[in-house]
């Protein structure tokens, strides 16, 4: 899951209306700066799907780590994982 997560884009899609036309941008943080990359109209839905997949994986990893902590607590020790 973590490998797939590293390949997916971070951020969100923002629509801007300029002269009665909509333009789409991928907004994400790069260090201290917020970047905006233009998205062509045919890229928007693909990028939305990738961002949604990233959100799903983040939630799944969070749940997995929570479950692992519960199991370790129930066992009373931390397993030796290498």
N, CA, C and O atoms as a CHARMM CRD file, in Angstrom:
* protein
*
  328
    1    1 UNK  N      0.81900  -1.19100   0.00000 PROA 1      0.00000
    2    1 UNK  CA     0.00000   0.00000   0.00000 PROA 1      0.00000
    3    1 UNK  C      0.86200   1.25400   0.00000 PROA 1      0.00000
    4    1 UNK  O      0.55300   2.23100  -0.68300 PROA 1      0.00000
    5    2 UNK  N      1.94600   1.21800   0.77300 PROA 2      0.00000
    6    2 UNK  CA     2.78900   2.40700   0.87300 PROA 2      0.00000
    7    2 UNK  C      3.48400   2.71900  -0.44700 PROA 2      0.00000
    8    2 UNK  O      3.66500   3.88900  -0.78700 PROA 2      0.00000
    9    3 UNK  N      3.87600   1.69100  -1.19400 PROA 3      0.00000
   10    3 UNK  CA     4.50100   1.93100  -2.50200 PROA 3      0.00000
   11    3 UNK  C      3.51700   2.59500  -3.45900 PROA 3      0.00000
   12    3 UNK  O      3.86800   3.54000  -4.16600 PROA 3      0.00000
   13    4 UNK  N      2.28700   2.09600  -3.47500 PROA 4      0.00000
   14    4 UNK  CA     1.26900   2.69400  -4.33700 PROA 4      0.00000
   15    4 UNK  C      0.97800   4.12200  -3.89300 PROA 4      0.00000
   16    4 UNK  O      0.78800   5.01200  -4.72200 PROA 4      0.00000
   17    5 UNK  N      0.94500   4.33500  -2.58800 PROA 5      0.00000
   18    5 UNK  CA     0.67800   5.66200  -2.04200 PROA 5      0.00000
   19    5 UNK  C      1.73100   6.66500  -2.49700 PROA 5      0.00000
   20    5 UNK  O      1.40900   7.82100  -2.77300 PROA 5      0.00000
   21    6 UNK  N      2.98500   6.23200  -2.57800 PROA 6      0.00000
   22    6 UNK  CA     4.05800   7.12900  -3.00400 PROA 6      0.00000
   23    6 UNK  C      3.96600   7.51800  -4.47900 PROA 6      0.00000
   24    6 UNK  O      4.53500   8.53100  -4.88600 PROA 6      0.00000
   25    7 UNK  N      3.25900   6.72800  -5.28100 PROA 7      0.00000
   26    7 UNK  CA     3.13100   7.04400  -6.70400 PROA 7      0.00000
   27    7 UNK  C      1.95500   7.97000  -7.00200 PROA 7      0.00000
   28    7 UNK  O      1.88200   8.55400  -8.08300 PROA 7      0.00000
   29    8 UNK  N      1.03900   8.10300  -6.05200 PROA 8      0.00000
   30    8 UNK  CA    -0.16200   8.90500  -6.28700 PROA 8      0.00000
   31    8 UNK  C      0.06400  10.37100  -5.91100 PROA 8      0.00000
   32    8 UNK  O      0.85100  10.67300  -5.01400 PROA 8      0.00000
   33    9 UNK  N     -0.63200  11.28000  -6.60400 PROA 9      0.00000
   34    9 UNK  CA    -0.43100  12.70600  -6.34300 PROA 9      0.00000
   35    9 UNK  C     -1.08000  13.15500  -5.03500 PROA 9      0.00000
   36    9 UNK  O     -2.11000  12.63100  -4.61200 PROA 9      0.00000
   37   10 UNK  N     -0.43800  14.14300  -4.41100 PROA 10     0.00000
   38   10 UNK  CA    -1.00100  14.76900  -3.21900 PROA 10     0.00000
   39   10 UNK  C     -1.76800  16.00000  -3.66600 PROA 10     0.00000
   40   10 UNK  O     -1.58800  16.48000  -4.78600 PROA 10     0.00000
   41   11 UNK  N     -2.61700  16.50700  -2.79600 PROA 11     0.00000
   42   11 UNK  CA    -3.26900  17.77600  -3.06700 PROA 11     0.00000
   43   11 UNK  C     -4.73700  17.63300  -3.39300 PROA 11     0.00000
   44   11 UNK  O     -5.37100  16.62100  -3.09700 PROA 11     0.00000
   45   12 UNK  N     -5.26300  18.68900  -4.01800 PROA 12     0.00000
   46   12 UNK  CA    -6.66700  18.71700  -4.39100 PROA 12     0.00000
   47   12 UNK  C     -6.81900  19.47800  -5.69700 PROA 12     0.00000
   48   12 UNK  O     -5.92400  20.21400  -6.11400 PROA 12     0.00000
   49   13 UNK  N     -7.96500  19.29000  -6.33200 PROA 13     0.00000
   50   13 UNK  CA    -8.24400  19.95000  -7.59500 PROA 13     0.00000
   51   13 UNK  C     -9.10700  21.17200  -7.32700 PROA 13     0.00000
   52   13 UNK  O    -10.08800  21.11500  -6.58600 PROA 13     0.00000
   53   14 UNK  N     -8.72000  22.27100  -7.94500 PROA 14     0.00000
   54   14 UNK  CA    -9.45000  23.52000  -7.76400 PROA 14     0.00000
   55   14 UNK  C     -9.83500  24.04600  -9.13700 PROA 14     0.00000
   56   14 UNK  O     -9.02200  24.04800 -10.06100 PROA 14     0.00000
   57   15 UNK  N    -11.07500  24.49100  -9.26600 PROA 15     0.00000
   58   15 UNK  CA   -11.53600  25.09000 -10.51200 PROA 15     0.00000
   59   15 UNK  C    -11.51200  26.60700 -10.37000 PROA 15     0.00000
   60   15 UNK  O    -11.94700  27.15800  -9.35800 PROA 15     0.00000
   61   16 UNK  N    -11.00300  27.26500 -11.38800 PROA 16     0.00000
   62   16 UNK  CA   -10.99200  28.72700 -11.41400 PROA 16     0.00000
   63   16 UNK  C    -11.76700  29.17700 -12.64700 PROA 16     0.00000
   64   16 UNK  O    -11.59300  28.64000 -13.74100 PROA 16     0.00000
   65   17 UNK  N    -12.61600  30.16100 -12.44800 PROA 17     0.00000
   66   17 UNK  CA   -13.40000  30.67900 -13.55900 PROA 17     0.00000
   67   17 UNK  C    -12.74800  31.97300 -14.04100 PROA 17     0.00000
   68   17 UNK  O    -12.65600  32.94800 -13.29500 PROA 17     0.00000
   69   18 UNK  N    -12.30000  31.97000 -15.29100 PROA 18     0.00000
   70   18 UNK  CA   -11.64700  33.12800 -15.89500 PROA 18     0.00000
   71   18 UNK  C    -12.34200  33.40800 -17.22100 PROA 18     0.00000
   72   18 UNK  O    -12.37900  32.56100 -18.11300 PROA 18     0.00000
   73   19 UNK  N    -12.88300  34.59800 -17.33000 PROA 19     0.00000
   74   19 UNK  CA   -13.60800  34.99800 -18.55200 PROA 19     0.00000
   75   19 UNK  C    -14.67600  33.98400 -18.94200 PROA 19     0.00000
   76   19 UNK  O    -14.75900  33.57300 -20.10000 PROA 19     0.00000
   77   20 UNK  N    -15.48000  33.58800 -17.98600 PROA 20     0.00000
   78   20 UNK  CA   -16.59700  32.65200 -18.14100 PROA 20     0.00000
   79   20 UNK  C    -16.18000  31.24600 -18.59300 PROA 20     0.00000
   80   20 UNK  O    -17.02600  30.47400 -19.04500 PROA 20     0.00000
   81   21 UNK  N    -14.89100  30.90100 -18.47800 PROA 21     0.00000
   82   21 UNK  CA   -14.42100  29.54500 -18.74800 PROA 21     0.00000
   83   21 UNK  C    -13.82400  28.97600 -17.47500 PROA 21     0.00000
   84   21 UNK  O    -13.25500  29.70800 -16.66500 PROA 21     0.00000
   85   22 UNK  N    -13.95500  27.67400 -17.30200 PROA 22     0.00000
   86   22 UNK  CA   -13.38900  27.03100 -16.12500 PROA 22     0.00000
   87   22 UNK  C    -12.05500  26.39100 -16.47200 PROA 22     0.00000
   88   22 UNK  O    -11.91500  25.70200 -17.48200 PROA 22     0.00000
   89   23 UNK  N    -11.07700  26.64000 -15.60200 PROA 23     0.00000
   90   23 UNK  CA    -9.76900  26.04000 -15.72300 PROA 23     0.00000
   91   23 UNK  C     -9.49900  25.27500 -14.43500 PROA 23     0.00000
   92   23 UNK  O     -9.87000  25.72800 -13.35200 PROA 23     0.00000
   93   24 UNK  N     -8.85400  24.11400 -14.54900 PROA 24     0.00000
   94   24 UNK  CA    -8.62800  23.26500 -13.39100 PROA 24     0.00000
   95   24 UNK  C     -7.14200  23.20600 -13.05200 PROA 24     0.00000
   96   24 UNK  O     -6.27900  23.16500 -13.92900 PROA 24     0.00000
   97   25 UNK  N     -6.87600  23.20400 -11.74100 PROA 25     0.00000
   98   25 UNK  CA    -5.50800  23.18700 -11.24300 PROA 25     0.00000
   99   25 UNK  C     -5.37700  22.16400 -10.12500 PROA 25     0.00000
  100   25 UNK  O     -6.29500  21.97900  -9.32600 PROA 25     0.00000
  101   26 UNK  N     -4.23800  21.51000 -10.07900 PROA 26     0.00000
  102   26 UNK  CA    -3.90200  20.62600  -8.96700 PROA 26     0.00000
  103   26 UNK  C     -3.11800  21.46600  -7.96800 PROA 26     0.00000
  104   26 UNK  O     -2.02300  21.93600  -8.27600 PROA 26     0.00000
  105   27 UNK  N     -3.66800  21.65700  -6.78200 PROA 27     0.00000
  106   27 UNK  CA    -3.00400  22.41700  -5.72400 PROA 27     0.00000
  107   27 UNK  C     -2.39300  21.44600  -4.73700 PROA 27     0.00000
  108   27 UNK  O     -3.05200  20.51500  -4.27500 PROA 27     0.00000
  109   28 UNK  N     -1.11900  21.66900  -4.41200 PROA 28     0.00000
  110   28 UNK  CA    -0.42900  20.81300  -3.46100 PROA 28     0.00000
  111   28 UNK  C      0.67600  21.60800  -2.78800 PROA 28     0.00000
  112   28 UNK  O      1.08600  22.65800  -3.28300 PROA 28     0.00000
  113   29 UNK  N      1.14800  21.11400  -1.67600 PROA 29     0.00000
  114   29 UNK  CA     2.20600  21.78500  -0.92400 PROA 29     0.00000
  115   29 UNK  C      3.55300  21.18000  -1.29700 PROA 29     0.00000
  116   29 UNK  O      3.71900  19.96100  -1.35200 PROA 29     0.00000
  117   30 UNK  N      4.50400  22.06700  -1.54900 PROA 30     0.00000
  118   30 UNK  CA     5.87700  21.67900  -1.85000 PROA 30     0.00000
  119   30 UNK  C      6.76500  22.40300  -0.84500 PROA 30     0.00000
  120   30 UNK  O      7.18800  23.53600  -1.07200 PROA 30     0.00000
  121   31 UNK  N      7.03900  21.73000   0.26900 PROA 31     0.00000
  122   31 UNK  CA     7.76800  22.38700   1.35400 PROA 31     0.00000
  123   31 UNK  C      6.86700  23.42300   2.00900 PROA 31     0.00000
  124   31 UNK  O      5.78800  23.09400   2.50100 PROA 31     0.00000
  125   32 UNK  N      7.30700  24.66800   2.01300 PROA 32     0.00000
  126   32 UNK  CA     6.50500  25.73800   2.59800 PROA 32     0.00000
  127   32 UNK  C      5.59200  26.41400   1.58600 PROA 32     0.00000
  128   32 UNK  O      4.74500  27.22700   1.95900 PROA 32     0.00000
  129   33 UNK  N      5.75600  26.09000   0.32700 PROA 33     0.00000
  130   33 UNK  CA     5.01000  26.76800  -0.72300 PROA 33     0.00000
  131   33 UNK  C      3.83100  25.92800  -1.19800 PROA 33     0.00000
  132   33 UNK  O      3.87500  24.69800  -1.16200 PROA 33     0.00000
  133   34 UNK  N      2.77900  26.60500  -1.64300 PROA 34     0.00000
  134   34 UNK  CA     1.63600  25.94100  -2.25700 PROA 34     0.00000
  135   34 UNK  C      1.77700  26.10300  -3.75900 PROA 34     0.00000
  136   34 UNK  O      1.88900  27.22100  -4.26200 PROA 34     0.00000
  137   35 UNK  N      1.77300  24.99900  -4.46500 PROA 35     0.00000
  138   35 UNK  CA     1.93400  24.99300  -5.91700 PROA 35     0.00000
  139   35 UNK  C      0.59100  24.73300  -6.58600 PROA 35     0.00000
  140   35 UNK  O     -0.28100  24.07200  -6.02200 PROA 35     0.00000
  141   36 UNK  N      0.44200  25.25600  -7.78000 PROA 36     0.00000
  142   36 UNK  CA    -0.74100  25.01300  -8.60000 PROA 36     0.00000
  143   36 UNK  C     -0.28100  24.61200  -9.98300 PROA 36     0.00000
  144   36 UNK  O      0.37500  25.39100 -10.67300 PROA 36     0.00000
  145   37 UNK  N     -0.62100  23.40000 -10.39400 PROA 37     0.00000
  146   37 UNK  CA    -0.28800  22.91700 -11.73400 PROA 37     0.00000
  147   37 UNK  C     -1.56400  22.84700 -12.56500 PROA 37     0.00000
  148   37 UNK  O     -2.57200  22.29300 -12.12700 PROA 37     0.00000
  149   38 UNK  N     -1.51200  23.40700 -13.75200 PROA 38     0.00000
  150   38 UNK  CA    -2.65700  23.40400 -14.64800 PROA 38     0.00000
  151   38 UNK  C     -2.97100  21.97600 -15.08900 PROA 38     0.00000
  152   38 UNK  O     -2.06700  21.18800 -15.36800 PROA 38     0.00000
  153   39 UNK  N     -4.25900  21.65700 -15.14800 PROA 39     0.00000
  154   39 UNK  CA    -4.71600  20.35200 -15.63700 PROA 39     0.00000
  155   39 UNK  C     -5.56200  20.56000 -16.88400 PROA 39     0.00000
  156   39 UNK  O     -6.48100  21.37900 -16.89000 PROA 39     0.00000
  157   40 UNK  N     -5.24900  19.81500 -17.93700 PROA 40     0.00000
  158   40 UNK  CA    -6.09500  19.86800 -19.12400 PROA 40     0.00000
  159   40 UNK  C     -7.44000  19.22400 -18.79000 PROA 40     0.00000
  160   40 UNK  O     -7.54300  18.43800 -17.84900 PROA 40     0.00000
  161   41 UNK  N     -8.45100  19.56000 -19.55800 PROA 41     0.00000
  162   41 UNK  CA    -9.80400  19.06300 -19.29900 PROA 41     0.00000
  163   41 UNK  C     -9.86000  17.54300 -19.30000 PROA 41     0.00000
  164   41 UNK  O    -10.61600  16.95900 -18.52400 PROA 41     0.00000
  165   42 UNK  N     -9.07300  16.88600 -20.15800 PROA 42     0.00000
  166   42 UNK  CA    -9.11000  15.43200 -20.21900 PROA 42     0.00000
  167   42 UNK  C     -8.34500  14.77200 -19.07400 PROA 42     0.00000
  168   42 UNK  O     -8.47100  13.56400 -18.87200 PROA 42     0.00000
  169   43 UNK  N     -7.56200  15.53200 -18.32800 PROA 43     0.00000
  170   43 UNK  CA    -6.80600  14.99300 -17.19300 PROA 43     0.00000
  171   43 UNK  C     -7.55800  15.06900 -15.86800 PROA 43     0.00000
  172   43 UNK  O     -7.20100  14.38100 -14.91200 PROA 43     0.00000
  173   44 UNK  N     -8.59100  15.89600 -15.80700 PROA 44     0.00000
  174   44 UNK  CA    -9.24400  16.19800 -14.53200 PROA 44     0.00000
  175   44 UNK  C     -9.83500  14.95500 -13.87100 PROA 44     0.00000
  176   44 UNK  O     -9.58900  14.71500 -12.68900 PROA 44     0.00000
  177   45 UNK  N    -10.60400  14.16700 -14.60900 PROA 45     0.00000
  178   45 UNK  CA   -11.24800  12.99500 -14.01700 PROA 45     0.00000
  179   45 UNK  C    -10.23900  11.93000 -13.61100 PROA 45     0.00000
  180   45 UNK  O    -10.41200  11.27500 -12.58300 PROA 45     0.00000
  181   46 UNK  N     -9.19300  11.75100 -14.40200 PROA 46     0.00000
  182   46 UNK  CA    -8.14800  10.78700 -14.05800 PROA 46     0.00000
  183   46 UNK  C     -7.45100  11.21600 -12.77000 PROA 46     0.00000
  184   46 UNK  O     -7.19400  10.39600 -11.88800 PROA 46     0.00000
  185   47 UNK  N     -7.14800  12.50700 -12.67100 PROA 47     0.00000
  186   47 UNK  CA    -6.48000  13.02600 -11.47400 PROA 47     0.00000
  187   47 UNK  C     -7.39000  12.91600 -10.25300 PROA 47     0.00000
  188   47 UNK  O     -6.91800  12.59700  -9.16200 PROA 47     0.00000
  189   48 UNK  N     -8.68800  13.17700 -10.42100 PROA 48     0.00000
  190   48 UNK  CA    -9.63400  13.02400  -9.29600 PROA 48     0.00000
  191   48 UNK  C     -9.64600  11.58300  -8.79700 PROA 48     0.00000
  192   48 UNK  O     -9.66900  11.34000  -7.59000 PROA 48     0.00000
  193   49 UNK  N     -9.63100  10.63300  -9.71900 PROA 49     0.00000
  194   49 UNK  CA    -9.63300   9.22200  -9.34600 PROA 49     0.00000
  195   49 UNK  C     -8.36100   8.87000  -8.57100 PROA 49     0.00000
  196   49 UNK  O     -8.41500   8.12700  -7.59100 PROA 49     0.00000
  197   50 UNK  N     -7.21700   9.40400  -9.01100 PROA 50     0.00000
  198   50 UNK  CA    -5.96400   9.13100  -8.31500 PROA 50     0.00000
  199   50 UNK  C     -5.95800   9.74600  -6.92100 PROA 50     0.00000
  200   50 UNK  O     -5.49400   9.11900  -5.96900 PROA 50     0.00000
  201   51 UNK  N     -6.46700  10.96200  -6.79500 PROA 51     0.00000
  202   51 UNK  CA    -6.51000  11.62200  -5.48900 PROA 51     0.00000
  203   51 UNK  C     -7.45900  10.87500  -4.55200 PROA 51     0.00000
  204   51 UNK  O     -7.15900  10.70300  -3.37000 PROA 51     0.00000
  205   52 UNK  N     -8.60600  10.43200  -5.07800 PROA 52     0.00000
  206   52 UNK  CA    -9.54200   9.65400  -4.25400 PROA 52     0.00000
  207   52 UNK  C     -8.91200   8.33900  -3.80700 PROA 52     0.00000
  208   52 UNK  O     -9.10300   7.91300  -2.66800 PROA 52     0.00000
  209   53 UNK  N     -8.16100   7.69800  -4.69900 PROA 53     0.00000
  210   53 UNK  CA    -7.47100   6.45100  -4.34300 PROA 53     0.00000
  211   53 UNK  C     -6.45100   6.70500  -3.23900 PROA 53     0.00000
  212   53 UNK  O     -6.29900   5.88800  -2.33000 PROA 53     0.00000
  213   54 UNK  N     -5.75200   7.83800  -3.31700 PROA 54     0.00000
  214   54 UNK  CA    -4.78400   8.19400  -2.29000 PROA 54     0.00000
  215   54 UNK  C     -5.47700   8.35900  -0.93600 PROA 54     0.00000
  216   54 UNK  O     -4.97200   7.88000   0.08000 PROA 54     0.00000
  217   55 UNK  N     -6.64100   9.03800  -0.91600 PROA 55     0.00000
  218   55 UNK  CA    -7.37900   9.21300   0.32600 PROA 55     0.00000
  219   55 UNK  C     -7.81400   7.86800   0.90900 PROA 55     0.00000
  220   55 UNK  O     -7.76800   7.66700   2.12200 PROA 55     0.00000
  221   56 UNK  N     -8.23900   6.95100   0.03600 PROA 56     0.00000
  222   56 UNK  CA    -8.63800   5.61400   0.49200 PROA 56     0.00000
  223   56 UNK  C     -7.45700   4.87600   1.11400 PROA 56     0.00000
  224   56 UNK  O     -7.59900   4.24800   2.16300 PROA 56     0.00000
  225   57 UNK  N     -6.29500   4.94900   0.47200 PROA 57     0.00000
  226   57 UNK  CA    -5.11100   4.25200   0.98400 PROA 57     0.00000
  227   57 UNK  C     -4.64400   4.84700   2.30800 PROA 57     0.00000
  228   57 UNK  O     -4.24100   4.11200   3.20900 PROA 57     0.00000
  229   58 UNK  N     -4.69400   6.16100   2.43100 PROA 58     0.00000
  230   58 UNK  CA    -4.29500   6.80300   3.69100 PROA 58     0.00000
  231   58 UNK  C     -5.20300   6.33500   4.82000 PROA 58     0.00000
  232   58 UNK  O     -4.73000   6.03600   5.91600 PROA 58     0.00000
  233   59 UNK  N     -6.51000   6.27000   4.55700 PROA 59     0.00000
  234   59 UNK  CA    -7.45600   5.80900   5.56800 PROA 59     0.00000
  235   59 UNK  C     -7.21300   4.33900   5.91500 PROA 59     0.00000
  236   59 UNK  O     -7.27900   3.95900   7.08400 PROA 59     0.00000
  237   60 UNK  N     -6.93100   3.51000   4.90100 PROA 60     0.00000
  238   60 UNK  CA    -6.68400   2.08600   5.14200 PROA 60     0.00000
  239   60 UNK  C     -5.41100   1.88400   5.95800 PROA 60     0.00000
  240   60 UNK  O     -5.38800   1.05000   6.86400 PROA 60     0.00000
  241   61 UNK  N     -4.35800   2.63100   5.65200 PROA 61     0.00000
  242   61 UNK  CA    -3.11200   2.52000   6.42300 PROA 61     0.00000
  243   61 UNK  C     -3.30800   2.96200   7.86400 PROA 61     0.00000
  244   61 UNK  O     -2.76700   2.35500   8.78800 PROA 61     0.00000
  245   62 UNK  N     -4.07500   4.01100   8.04800 PROA 62     0.00000
  246   62 UNK  CA    -4.35300   4.49600   9.39900 PROA 62     0.00000
  247   62 UNK  C     -5.09900   3.43000  10.20300 PROA 62     0.00000
  248   62 UNK  O     -4.78100   3.18200  11.36600 PROA 62     0.00000
  249   63 UNK  N     -6.08500   2.80800   9.57800 PROA 63     0.00000
  250   63 UNK  CA    -6.84700   1.75200  10.24000 PROA 63     0.00000
  251   63 UNK  C     -5.95600   0.54200  10.51700 PROA 63     0.00000
  252   63 UNK  O     -6.06200  -0.08000  11.57400 PROA 63     0.00000
  253   64 UNK  N     -5.08600   0.20900   9.57400 PROA 64     0.00000
  254   64 UNK  CA    -4.18000  -0.92600   9.75500 PROA 64     0.00000
  255   64 UNK  C     -3.24300  -0.68500  10.93600 PROA 64     0.00000
  256   64 UNK  O     -3.02200  -1.58800  11.74400 PROA 64     0.00000
  257   65 UNK  N     -2.70000   0.50000  11.04100 PROA 65     0.00000
  258   65 UNK  CA    -1.79200   0.82500  12.15200 PROA 65     0.00000
  259   65 UNK  C     -2.53300   0.81000  13.48700 PROA 65     0.00000
  260   65 UNK  O     -1.99000   0.37100  14.50100 PROA 65     0.00000
  261   66 UNK  N     -3.78800   1.29600  13.48000 PROA 66     0.00000
  262   66 UNK  CA    -4.58700   1.27200  14.70300 PROA 66     0.00000
  263   66 UNK  C     -4.85100  -0.16700  15.14300 PROA 66     0.00000
  264   66 UNK  O     -4.75000  -0.48400  16.32800 PROA 66     0.00000
  265   67 UNK  N     -5.18300  -1.02500  14.20200 PROA 67     0.00000
  266   67 UNK  CA    -5.43300  -2.43100  14.50700 PROA 67     0.00000
  267   67 UNK  C     -4.16300  -3.10900  15.01000 PROA 67     0.00000
  268   67 UNK  O     -4.20900  -3.91800  15.93700 PROA 67     0.00000
  269   68 UNK  N     -3.03500  -2.77600  14.39600 PROA 68     0.00000
  270   68 UNK  CA    -1.76700  -3.37000  14.82000 PROA 68     0.00000
  271   68 UNK  C     -1.44500  -2.97500  16.26000 PROA 68     0.00000
  272   68 UNK  O     -0.96600  -3.80300  17.03500 PROA 68     0.00000
  273   69 UNK  N     -1.70000  -1.73300  16.61800 PROA 69     0.00000
  274   69 UNK  CA    -1.45300  -1.29700  17.99400 PROA 69     0.00000
  275   69 UNK  C     -2.35100  -2.04200  18.97600 PROA 69     0.00000
  276   69 UNK  O     -1.91300  -2.41200  20.06500 PROA 69     0.00000
  277   70 UNK  N     -3.61300  -2.26300  18.59100 PROA 70     0.00000
  278   70 UNK  CA    -4.52600  -3.00600  19.45800 PROA 70     0.00000
  279   70 UNK  C     -4.04600  -4.44000  19.65100 PROA 70     0.00000
  280   70 UNK  O     -4.10400  -4.97100  20.76000 PROA 70     0.00000
  281   71 UNK  N     -3.57800  -5.05900  18.59100 PROA 71     0.00000
  282   71 UNK  CA    -3.08300  -6.43700  18.67400 PROA 71     0.00000
  283   71 UNK  C     -1.85500  -6.49700  19.55800 PROA 71     0.00000
  284   71 UNK  O     -1.74400  -7.38800  20.40100 PROA 71     0.00000
  285   72 UNK  N     -0.92300  -5.55900  19.38100 PROA 72     0.00000
  286   72 UNK  CA     0.28300  -5.52700  20.20100 PROA 72     0.00000
  287   72 UNK  C     -0.06400  -5.31000  21.67500 PROA 72     0.00000
  288   72 UNK  O      0.54700  -5.91000  22.55900 PROA 72     0.00000
  289   73 UNK  N     -1.03000  -4.46300  21.92300 PROA 73     0.00000
  290   73 UNK  CA    -1.45400  -4.20600  23.29900 PROA 73     0.00000
  291   73 UNK  C     -2.08300  -5.46100  23.90500 PROA 73     0.00000
  292   73 UNK  O     -1.85900  -5.77600  25.07300 PROA 73     0.00000
  293   74 UNK  N     -2.87000  -6.17100  23.09600 PROA 74     0.00000
  294   74 UNK  CA    -3.51400  -7.38900  23.58000 PROA 74     0.00000
  295   74 UNK  C     -2.48400  -8.48000  23.87200 PROA 74     0.00000
  296   74 UNK  O     -2.63400  -9.25400  24.81800 PROA 74     0.00000
  297   75 UNK  N     -1.44100  -8.53100  23.04900 PROA 75     0.00000
  298   75 UNK  CA    -0.39400  -9.52500  23.26700 PROA 75     0.00000
  299   75 UNK  C      0.52100  -9.13800  24.41800 PROA 75     0.00000
  300   75 UNK  O      1.17900  -9.99700  25.00400 PROA 75     0.00000
  301   76 UNK  N      0.56700  -7.87000  24.74000 PROA 76     0.00000
  302   76 UNK  CA     1.39200  -7.40200  25.84500 PROA 76     0.00000
  303   76 UNK  C      2.83800  -7.17900  25.48100 PROA 76     0.00000
  304   76 UNK  O      3.68100  -6.97300  26.35400 PROA 76     0.00000
  305   77 UNK  N      3.13100  -7.21700  24.19500 PROA 77     0.00000
  306   77 UNK  CA     4.50400  -6.98500  23.75000 PROA 77     0.00000
  307   77 UNK  C      4.50000  -6.52700  22.30000 PROA 77     0.00000
  308   77 UNK  O      3.50200  -6.64900  21.59100 PROA 77     0.00000
  309   78 UNK  N      5.62100  -6.00700  21.88800 PROA 78     0.00000
  310   78 UNK  CA     5.79000  -5.59100  20.50900 PROA 78     0.00000
  311   78 UNK  C      6.54500  -6.68300  19.77200 PROA 78     0.00000
  312   78 UNK  O      7.63400  -7.06600  20.20000 PROA 78     0.00000
  313   79 UNK  N      5.98800  -7.20700  18.65300 PROA 79     0.00000
  314   79 UNK  CA     6.68200  -8.27900  17.94000 PROA 79     0.00000
  315   79 UNK  C      7.97700  -7.76800  17.31300 PROA 79     0.00000
  316   79 UNK  O      8.08900  -6.59500  16.95800 PROA 79     0.00000
  317   80 UNK  N      8.93800  -8.65400  17.18500 PROA 80     0.00000
  318   80 UNK  CA    10.23300  -8.31900  16.60400 PROA 80     0.00000
  319   80 UNK  C     10.11000  -8.41200  15.08400 PROA 80     0.00000
  320   80 UNK  O     10.19200  -9.50200  14.51700 PROA 80     0.00000
  321   81 UNK  N      9.91200  -7.25400  14.41700 PROA 81     0.00000
  322   81 UNK  CA     9.73500  -7.19600  12.97700 PROA 81     0.00000
  323   81 UNK  C     10.99200  -6.60200  12.36700 PROA 81     0.00000
  324   81 UNK  O     11.47600  -5.55200  12.78800 PROA 81     0.00000
  325   82 UNK  N     11.51000  -7.30600  11.35900 PROA 82     0.00000
  326   82 UNK  CA    12.73900  -6.81500  10.70300 PROA 82     0.00000
  327   82 UNK  C     12.49100  -6.56100   9.25500 PROA 82     0.00000
  328   82 UNK  O     13.40100  -6.14600   8.53600 PROA 82     0.00000
